[in-house]
Amino acid sequence: MSEIEGVHLSESNSYSGNLIVTRGQPVMECALDILTELVKHKTVILKAKGESIPTAVAVANVITENMLKGNSKILDISVDSENADGKYAFALVSIIKITISKTN
């Protein structure tokens, strides 16, 4: 697994692209990192947990509506939750995965 300024990239066997996990990075900075990965791979999965979810959604919108308008699309959005250590035992943390594909 490699790291680009707070964005973690790891290869996944289930598709031909990268899994990108957002972690407190500004929207435009993260969007540029994902755009770089979309040049290398046709598909990228953007994953975020908890408070990073709005950033991931904003990044996906910036890429598909501004940066690559007409040349990219969101293939899939999946939401889930997982147990995490909380103040009073276990707490559920929301997870979102947004699959972005470059069409040209």
C-alpha positions in Angstrom: 0.0 0.0 0.0 1.4 3.4 -0.9 0.4 6.8 0.5 0.0 10.1 -1.3 -0.4 13.0 1.2 -3.1 11.5 3.3 -4.7 9.4 0.5 -4.0 5.7 0.8 -3.9 3.7 -2.4 -4.1 -0.1 -2.6 -4.6 -2.5 -5.4 -7.8 -4.5 -5.4 -8.4 -7.8 -7.2 -12.1 -7.3 -7.8 -11.7 -4.6 -10.4 -9.0 -3.0 -12.6 -8.2 0.1 -10.6 -7.2 1.5 -7.2 -9.0 1.8 -3.9 -8.5 5.4 -2.6 -9.3 6.1 1.1 -9.8 9.7 2.0 -8.4 10.8 5.3 -8.7 14.5 6.2 -7.4 15.8 2.8 -8.8 19.0 1.2 -11.4 18.3 -1.6 -9.4 19.8 -4.5 -6.1 18.1 -3.4 -7.9 14.7 -3.2 -9.6 15.3 -6.5 -6.3 15.9 -8.2 -4.8 12.7 -6.7 -7.8 10.7 -8.0 -7.6 12.4 -11.4 -3.9 11.2 -11.5 -5.0 7.7 -10.7 -7.8 7.8 -13.4 -5.1 8.5 -16.0 -3.4 5.2 -15.0 -6.5 3.2 -14.4 -9.9 3.4 -15.9 -11.7 2.8 -12.6 -11.1 4.1 -9.1 -13.0 3.4 -5.9 -13.1 6.2 -3.5 -13.8 5.0 0.1 -14.5 7.2 3.2 -15.6 6.5 6.7 -17.5 8.7 9.2 -16.8 12.4 9.0 -14.8 12.0 5.7 -18.0 10.9 3.8 -19.0 14.5 2.8 -15.5 15.1 1.4 -15.6 11.9 -0.7 -19.0 12.9 -2.1 -17.7 16.4 -2.9 -14.6 14.9 -4.6 -16.7 12.5 -6.7 -18.9 15.4 -7.8 -15.9 17.7 -8.6 -14.4 15.0 -10.8 -17.5 13.9 -12.7 -19.2 17.4 -13.0 -16.2 19.7 -13.4 -12.8 18.1 -14.1 -13.9 15.2 -16.4 -17.4 16.4 -17.3 -18.7 14.1 -20.1 -15.6 11.8 -19.8 -16.3 10.1 -16.5 -19.2 8.7 -14.6 -20.1 7.3 -11.2 -20.6 3.6 -11.7 -21.7 2.6 -8.2 -22.3 3.9 -4.8 -22.4 1.6 -1.8 -23.0 2.4 1.8 -22.2 0.2 4.8 -21.3 0.4 8.4 -18.8 -1.3 10.7 -18.3 -1.6 14.4 -15.7 0.8 15.9 -14.5 1.4 19.4 -16.6 4.1 20.9 -16.7 6.0 24.2 -19.3 3.5 25.6 -18.3 0.2 24.0 -19.0 -0.3 20.3 -20.3 2.3 17.9 -21.3 2.0 14.2 -19.3 4.0 11.7 -20.7 4.7 8.3 -18.7 3.8 5.2 -19.2 4.9 1.6 -17.6 3.5 -1.6 -18.0 5.5 -4.8 -16.8 3.8 -8.0 -15.7 6.4 -10.6 -14.9 5.4 -14.2 -13.2 7.3 -16.9 -15.2 6.8 -20.2 -12.5 8.0 -22.7 
